[in-house]
Amino acid sequence: MKKILIPILAALCLAGCKLDETIYSSIYTEAFYKTAADAEKGLIAAYDPLADMCSGPALTLVPDFSDDQTYPRGVVGRNTLTLFTYDVNYTVQKSNNRTMESPQQIWASGYDGIEKANWIIAKVPAANMAETRKKQIIGEAYFLRAFYLFTLTKNFGDVPIKTTPSYSETDAVVGKSPKADVYKQIYADLDQAFAAGLVSYPAVDKGRPSKEVVNALYAKAALYNEDWAKALEKAQSVITSGKYSLVPDVRNVYKFDQEDAARIENMWAFESDPISPGRGHQLVGLCGPVGSAGVDYGRTTFGSMFAYMSFYRSFNPIDKRRLLLDTNYVDRSGKIIPQRSITPITTDAVLIKKYQDPNSTQGNISNIPILRLADTYLIAAEAEARLNGGSAAAYGYINTVRTRAGLPNLQAGLGKDAFIDAVIQERAWEFFAEGDRWYDLTRTNKFLTVIPKAVNAVYPTRTVTAKNKYFPIPQDELNANLKLEQNPDWK
């Protein structure tokens, strides 16, 4: 049975940033954070916004429905991400009760998580408890604050930096800071997290960050910040620690019944459990029908999330990662059903098999990877190449991932730009449907040329513009915070 971190006690729920002037019961002032039990409960509360991000899951669907790999059935506003027709109110998502799948959820959950982390950082130092565990709890709070802030800036660009809890409504009203300052804060928080004495894998509890995970997030944030030397340093520290390794069969990275063994690669993930009081997500249902146990699946309609045929055809036929996509499925009787016979939406589509569970009647049991060792290898490959071109070290990092996929080594002698392009493409094959590709396209400014080519009969035209590099700040947030300004291209 998993150790689930995300259930939250009702008493820990925070209705918003506003605190009542007359305080009848407050967990965030003198009434709480006095004991070890209080500190542990407060930390669990700081993980809950991650569950909110992953229930849609906005954390993956927002970027995945925007990229050139996967697309949705055009229902309940999902196609506004694919067609870039969303507005500052995210009107269509709201009207279909799909805020949980929208950038608005990322904003709300991100700052909810930051607020809860801030209370831990401010209050737990005075708690009466063992010093070693106290430091670790505070370190986890710094890690979570860095993660939430990184998630916010890669989606919205310049965002508010908030490092103290809100004792009043006025405290919650904060303006935006430049991205450069946001990354300085992320770095500072991760430095604090690493110094907090977090344990290494495998001693770490499921769903908690090990000290190697801190450096994995550090490496990724530095890569997005184009801080190549820092990205390489932190990625190398994870790789050379020897604590993690690639799962030999890439398919086992995603199988729910292999998740414990896969933690050797899945360094940090959203821990799903559909049984109350756990939290689940929609990905199994989106990638295939749920509640129909059978050989694979037994219904005549199939999900709401598919891969482009052009992406499927981009794989080398011997690439084992292509086995995580399919053009047919097996029904309850054992009959092979081609995707063109399932529904019209899949005539020119490919089924995604990263989150499938043929025997599930719950449909949301698979974990969602957030930081994998394969990511760290490819961060190291890109950062090394940005600094030194296609060096032997850079080739070594990317070829480690390619070898696991059953591919030959990358073509030798590539120039710097060609090698970096090869790494970005390798990332596309490795991390599809994991909420990663869109950000690779936006951080490298490739999205304007790549996205218009990712079309099919369902979406024959996709018009993306420069303003789509970042999502608009939700209008509700602007109305509530007069110090907050809309992103320039969305004014």
C-alpha positions, 0 to 999 in steps of 0.5 A, spaced: 500 500 500 502 506 498 504 511 503 500 517 500 502 524 502 496 528 499 490 527 503 489 533 507 485 534 514 479 539 513 482 543 519 488 545 514 484 547 508 485 554 507 479 558 504 484 563 501 489 568 502 484 573 506 484 571 514 478 574 518 479 580 523 476 576 528 480 569 529 476 564 532 480 558 530 487 559 526 492 554 525 497 559 522 498 563 528 499 561 536 494 556 535 498 551 531 505 549 529 507 548 536 508 540 536 511 535 531 504 533 529 502 540 527 509 541 523 507 534 520 500 536 518 502 543 516 507 539 511 502 535 508 497 541 507 503 544 503 503 538 498 495 538 497 496 543 492 500 539 488 494 534 488 489 539 485 494 541 480 494 533 478 487 532 479 485 535 472 491 534 471 492 541 469 500 540 470 500 535 464 494 537 460 495 544 459 502 543 456 500 537 453 494 539 449 498 545 447 504 541 444 505 538 437 505 531 440 498 530 443 491 533 442 484 532 445 477 530 443 474 537 442 470 537 448 469 541 454 474 547 452 480 542 451 481 544 444 482 552 446 489 550 448 490 546 442 487 552 438 490 557 442 483 560 443 483 561 450 482 568 453 484 571 460 478 569 463 479 562 461 471 562 459 470 556 456 473 552 461 469 555 467 463 554 463 464 547 462 467 546 469 474 544 467 478 549 471 482 543 473 484 542 466 486 550 465 492 554 467 488 558 472 488 551 476 496 552 475 496 559 478 491 558 484 494 551 486 501 554 485 500 560 490 496 556 495 502 551 495 507 557 496 502 560 502 502 553 505 510 553 505 511 560 507 507 558 514 511 552 515 518 556 514 515 562 518 512 558 524 516 551 524 523 553 527 519 555 534 516 548 534 517 543 540 520 537 536 526 534 534 531 538 531 533 533 525 526 532 523 524 540 524 530 541 519 527 536 514 520 539 514 523 546 513 527 543 507 521 540 504 517 546 505 523 550 501 523 545 496 515 545 495 516 553 494 521 552 489 517 547 485 511 551 485 514 558 483 518 554 477 511 551 475 508 558 475 514 562 472 514 557 466 507 558 465 506 565 466 513 568 465 514 574 470 510 572 477 509 575 484 515 572 489 512 571 496 516 569 501 512 570 507 505 568 510 499 572 509 497 575 516 492 580 513 489 581 506 494 586 505 500 581 505 497 577 500 497 583 495 504 583 491 506 585 484 510 581 479 517 580 479 522 579 473 523 572 471 531 573 473 529 575 480 524 569 480 530 564 478 534 567 484 529 565 489 528 558 486 535 557 487 535 560 494 530 555 496 533 549 493 540 551 496 536 551 503 532 545 501 539 541 500 542 544 506 536 541 510 539 534 511 534 530 507 535 523 506 537 519 500 533 514 496 531 509 498 531 511 505 526 517 502 518 516 503 514 515 497 512 522 494 517 526 498 523 529 495 530 526 496 536 530 496 538 528 489 531 530 487 532 537 490 538 537 485 534 534 479 529 540 480 535 545 481 538 542 474 531 543 470 530 550 473 537 552 471 536 549 464 530 553 463 534 559 466 539 558 461 544 557 466 548 552 463 554 551 468 549 550 474 544 546 470 550 541 468 553 541 475 547 539 478 545 534 473 552 531 474 551 531 482 544 527 481 547 522 476 554 521 479 550 520 486 549 513 484 542 513 487 538 512 481 538 508 475 534 507 468 529 502 469 531 497 463 524 496 460 522 503 459 515 500 459 515 499 466 517 506 468 509 507 467 506 500 469 502 501 476 504 494 478 511 496 477 511 503 480 515 501 487 521 498 482 520 504 478 522 509 483 529 507 482 528 512 475 522 516 477 525 520 482 519 524 484 512 523 482 505 525 484 502 519 488 495 517 486 491 513 490 483 513 488 481 510 494 479 515 499 482 519 502 487 519 497 487 523 490 487 521 483 487 524 476 484 523 469 489 521 465 487 513 465 480 515 463 483 520 458 488 516 455 483 510 454 476 508 457 476 506 464 471 502 469 471 496 463 476 491 466 478 486 460 484 484 456 486 491 454 479 495 454 472 493 452 468 499 450 467 502 443 469 509 444 476 510 447 478 516 451 479 524 450 487 524 449 491 522 443 497 522 439 498 525 432 500 520 427 506 525 425 509 524 432 508 516 432 511 516 425 517 520 427 520 514 431 525 509 429 521 503 428 526 499 433 525 505 438 522 501 444 518 508 447 514 507 441 511 501 444 508 506 449 503 508 443 499 504 439 494 504 433 490 499 436 487 495 442 485 489 444 477 488 447 475 484 452 474 478 447 481 478 445 479 482 438 484 487 436 481 493 434 484 498 430 484 505 432 480 508 425 474 503 428 474 506 435 471 513 433 472 518 428 476 522 432 481 517 432 481 516 425 488 519 424 490 518 431 494 514 436 493 511 442 497 513 448 499 507 453 503 511 458 497 511 463 493 505 462 491 499 466 487 494 463 484 491 469 482 498 473 475 499 475 477 506 478 481 509 472 486 513 476 491 509 479 497 510 475 502 515 478 504 521 474 512 522 473 514 529 475 522 528 475 525 522 472 533 520 471 532 520 464 530 527 464 537 529 468 541 525 463 538 529 457 539 536 461 546 534 462 547 532 455 544 539 453 547 543 458 554 540 456 553 541 449 551 549 450 558 549 453 562 545 449 558 543 443 558 535 442 563 533 446 564 526 448 561 527 455 555 530 451 554 524 447 555 519 453 549 522 456 544 522 450 547 515 448 545 512 455 538 514 454 538 512 447 541 505 449 535 504 454 530 505 448 534 500 443 537 505 439 544 506 436 548 511 439 547 518 436 550 520 429 558 522 431 561 529 429 554 533 430 556 540 430 553 544 436 547 546 434 545 540 431 547 536 437 542 540 441 537 539 436 538 532 437 537 532 444 531 536 444 528 531 439 530 526 444 526 529 449 520 529 445 520 521 444 522 520 451 517 525 455 511 525 451 504 526 455 508 528 461 507 535 460 514 537 458 514 538 450 511 545 450 516 548 455 521 545 451 518 549 445 517 555 448 524 556 452 527 554 445 523 559 441 521 553 437 514 553 438 512 558 433 515 554 427 513 547 430 506 548 432 503 550 425 506 543 422 502 539 428 495 538 424 491 533 422 483 532 420 481 534 427 485 540 427 487 542 420 490 549 422 493 551 429 494 559 429 500 560 434 503 567 436 508 570 440 503 571 446 502 564 447 509 563 449 506 564 456 499 564 458 495 570 461 494 571 468 487 569 470 482 575 470 480 573 477 487 574 480 487 581 477 481 583 479 483 581 486 490 584 486 490 591 484 498 590 484 498 585 479 499 586 471 497 582 466 502 579 461 504 585 456 502 581 450 495 579 453 493 586 455 
